[in-house]
Amino acid sequence: MSQDPEQPDDVLPDTESVEAESVDAEDGDLREFRFKLGKNLTRRLDQYLVDRIGYLSRNEIQRLISDGFVKLNGKPTKASVKPREHDIVEVSAPPKFNETIEGEDIPLEVLYEDDYMMALNKQAGLAVHPARGQWSGTLVNGLVNYGSKWSTLNGNWRPGILHRLDRNTTGVILVAKADEAHWRLSRQFENRTIKKTYVAMCHGIPQLLGDVIDMPIGRDRYVREKQAVRKLEAGGRSAVTAYEVKETLETPAGQAVYRFQKSPFANDSHYRTPGSKFSFIKLFPKTGRTHQLRVHLSHIGYPIIGDTMYGGQIVVSEAEPAFTFARQALHAHEITFTHPVTLDPMTISAPLPPDMVRLWELLSSARVSI
């Protein structure tokens, strides 16, 4: 680092009180960083941390801050904050990623493809990109094996990735093959002009068959992996979901051919035991918060079947052959956007996965259509 007469405010003389500690844990664990400021900063926190944790990009730092993995004096903070002398910044960051991603022969269901982009129907159990605890077996590993032409705007470990779906959520996901297509599609996501439609199978029947859930979401206070409805002043971020109930059903008394398995999460004991009523719901997210649809439906009392993290329960068939549905019954059904190069309007749909079709048949003995 150059010794300019006017040093950056995070490059401090040795006589200043500065601590910068990083602990490399075993592969897959978080790295813990701690910095004690020796003088007031004139730059934003995210800019400061990019220089301190060199293997993370500014976008990645900002994501860690928004997800609550960065604390200032023991409390969640914002990327725009300018820490002052004696402040303590603590960061829980993923370990350094490999420079290259190995291709793997992972089945990819292509819904659409041209020279600029492609749309896939992601299967359940597939993480989108490598992250702490999983360096292989992801969608990105499959993309690297499929071809070599992917956008580079997200670096080597997320080639082509524009957005994400949870590991056990199925459905449409867009991938960019060229940098120009990437930033044009990213702008549509940022401006919320891309319209997404999900479908979910839920416990219970909402009193209102159509409504808008407008409740801010932030990191759960007790479980790092979870999100929760939080007040804005307590770290929540605006989150809006519209929904429409498309079908409902109730298993007649004494005729159930299934049983439930309760959530393994001890702190979910407050969720009520589901009854024999179910809903097939279309969801239209207006924002894109982590776990948004799962949190919103759970909060209003109608958790997604199989989503044990948020109060849903696993469904086990009592018939032969045995069938167990043990993931959230959530599917990204449709996405509408403008092609990044031709500017043509496009709508791409993904059929309902077979396990969700079978789940609804088990509950209702009737095939569902969307």
N, C-alpha and C positions, 0 to 999 in steps of 0.2 A: 504494500500500500504506500502510495506516495506521501512524502512528508511535506505537504504544501504549507506555506506560511499560515494560511487560514484553514486549519484542519477541520474536517467534518466533525460534527458534534459528538459522534460516537467513537472517534479515535482519540483516546485520552492519554495524557502523559502517564508514565509509570507511577508517578507519585500520587496520582489520583486514586481514590478508593473505588476500585472496579473489580467485580467478580464475574467471570464467565465460565460456568461449569456445564459440561455435558457428560451424561452417563450413557454409554453404549450398552444397552441390554442385549439379551439374546435375540437372535433373529425373530422378527415378528412383534417384538415389544416396542413400546414407545421410548423415545429418547427424551430425557428431561434436561432442560436448559434453565439456568438461573443467571440473571444479570442484575447487578447493582449499579445504578447510574452514578457517575462521578461528577456530572454537571447537568444543567438543564439542556434538553434537546431542542433544536430548532426545526427538526424534521419530524414527520409523522412516525408513529410506532411501527407501522408496516414497513416503511422504508428502512428504518433502523434494523429491524430483524432480518430483512433480506441480506444485509451485509454481515450480520452476526451468524446467520445460519445459511451458509452459502449454497447448499444444495437444494433449497426450496425457492421457488419463484415467488414473486410478490402476490400473484393470485392465490397460490397455495398458502402463503402466510395469512392473507386476508380470510381465507376459508377457515383456517385454524382459529382465528380471532372470532369470527362470527359463530363458530360452533362451540365456543367456550373453552378452547384448549390453551388460550393465552390469558394470564391473569396479571393485573397490575396491583401490587400491594395486596395480593390475596383475593382480588375481586375480578370478575369478568370485565372486559374493557372494550374499546372501539379502536379500529384501525387508524382513525384520524387523531387520536390522542397524542400529545407531545409530552412524554414523561419528563419529570424534573429531577434535580439532584437528590440522591438518596432513595429514589423510588426503586422498587424491586420488580423486575419483570420475570415471570415464570412461563415457560413454554413446554407443552407436551406435544412432541412432534413425531411423525412416523420416521422410522429409520431410513437411511439413505438408500434410494432405489438403485437397482442395477442399471448400468449404462445402456444395456440392450435388453430387449424382451425376446425370449425364445418362442418361435412359432410352435404351435401344437395342433394336431389334427382334431379340432373340435367342430362338431356339426354346426353349420350356420344355415338357417332358413332365410334365404334372400327373397324379400318381397318386391324390391325394386333396385335397379342398379344402372348407372350410366358412368360417364367419364368423370363426374364431379362429386357424386354422392351415392350412397346406397341406404336402403332401409331394410332392417332385419326383424324377424319375429323371435325375440329372445326367449329361450326356454327357462324353466324354473331351475334354481340351484346354480345359476351361472352369474358370478360377479362380473361387473363390467370391465374393471381394470385392476391390475395388481395394487395391493395395499398392504398395510401391516398385517402380518399373519398369513398372507396368501400371495405368493409370487408367481404362481402358475395356475393353469386351469381356468383362465378368465376369458372373457370375450376378446380382449386385446390379443391374447396369445393365439386365439383362433383367427383373428384378422391378419396377424403377421404371417401365419401359415397360408392364409387364403390369397394374399397378394402383397405387393411391396409399395403400392401407391396409396399413401394415406397422408392427410394433412399433418403438418408438423407444429402447429401453433401451441399444442399442449405438451410438447416435449416428447422424448423417446418412449416414455412409459405410458402415454395415453394417446397414441397415434390415431387420429381421426375421430376421437370421442368428443361429441357435442353436448351430451346430457347423459343422465344415468337413470337406471331403474334399480330398485332394490334387488338383491340376489334372488329372492324367491317371488318376485313380481315378473310376470310374463308380458310379452307383447311388443309393440312397435318401438324401435329405437333407430334414430338416424345417425349415420356416420359420414364424415366428410372425407373425400379423396383428394381434394385440392385445397390449398390455403385460402384462396379467394372464396371458394364455396363455404369454407369453415367460418370465416368472419362474417360473411353475409347471413348465414343461417344463425350464427350466434347473435347477431344484431336483432334478428326476429325474436329469438328467445328473450333477449333483454327487454325489447319493446312489447313483449307479450302479445305479439300478433300471430304467433303459432297457437293453434287451438288443439288441445288434447282432450280425448274422451277415454275414460277408464270405465271398466265394469267391475263390480264387486258383489260377492255373495255374503250376506250379513246375518247375524243373529237378530231376531226380532223384526218388527214392522214399525217404521217411523210413523208418528201421528200425522205429520205433514208429508204427503207423497211427493212434494217438490218444495225445495227451500234453498236458501243460501246460508252456509256456515261461515261466519266472519269472526274468527277467533285467532288472536296472535299465538304463535308457536315459538318455543325456545327449548333449550336443553333441559332435560329433567334434573331436578335438584339433587336426586339421590342416585340415579343410575346413569352412568356416562353414555351408554349406548342408546338410551331412549330420548324421545322428545316429549313435550307436554304442552298443554295450553298454559301460557304464561302471560301476565300483564306486560304491556310494553315497557313500563317503568322497571320491570323485574327482568328484563332481558329478552322478552318476546319480540318477534317480528311479525308484521302484518301477514295474515294467511287467510285466503278466501276460497271456498269450495262451493260450487252449486251442485245440486243433485236432483235426480228424478227416479222415483221408484217405478220400475218397469213391470215387475211381477212379484207377487207375494204368495206364500203358501203356509199351511199349518198341517202338521202330521196328526191324523186322528188319534185320539187316545187309545193306547194299547196296540197301535199298529206300527210303531217305529221299528225299523230294521237297522238301526244305527245306535251308537252310544257315543258319549263325549269323553274326552280326556282333558282334565283341567290344566290350566297354565302351570308351567314349572317355576314361574317367577313368584317368589314369596310375597313381594309387595303388591301383587295383583289380586290378593285375596279379597279386596273390597269390591271387585267386579261381581255382579250378580250372576248366578248360575243361569245359562240360557235355557229357554223353554223350547217349544216345538214349532215356533213361528220363525219364518225366514223371509228375507227380501233379496231380490235381484235388482241392483241399483246402478244407474249410470251416473258417473261423476265427471264434473267439468272444472278442473282446478284453474283458478285465475292467477294464482301465484305458485311458486315451486319450492316450498320449504321441505326439508328432510322429513320423510314419513308423514307428510301433510294429510293425505287421505286417510291413512290408518289412524292417526291421532284424532282427526276431526270426527270420524265415525264413532270411534271409541268414546270420545268425550260426550257425544249426545246420546250415548247408551246403546249403540248398535254396532258393536265391534265386528270386524271382518272374520268370517269363519277361518279357523286355523291360525289366526294371528295371535299366538300365545303371548307375545310381548305386550299387546294392548288389550287383553281381555277376551280375545277369541279363543275357541277351543277346538282341539283336534276332533275330527269325525271319523269314527271307525265303523265299518260295515259289520253287521252281525251275520250277513249272508255269506255264501260261498260262491266264487272265490273271494277271499278276504280283500278288502279295499280300505286303505287308510289315507285320509287327506290331512296332511300335517304341515301345510304352508299357508300363508295368507292367500285367500281366494280373491286375488286382485290381478287384473289384466289390463294392459295399455291397449285398448281396442283400436283407436283411430287417431290419426294426427293430420291436421290440415295446415298447409304452409305455402309459401311462394318459392318456386324453384330458384336457387341462388344464381343461376346463369341465364336460363331461358325466360325467367320471370312468369312462367305459367303457374296458375293455381293448381295445387296438388292435394289430394286426399288419399292416404294409404291406410288400409285396414289390415288387422291381423285376426284370423279366426280364433274363436275361443279354444283354449287348449283342452285336450281330451280329458285330463283329470278333473277340470272344472265342470265339463259337461257331465261326466260320470257322477260327480258330487251332487249336482242338481237333480239328476235322475234318481239317485239314492234317496234324496230328501223328498222328492215329489212324484217319482215314477212318470215324469213327463219331460220331454226334451225341451231345452230352452233355446230361443233364437234371439239374435241381436241385430 
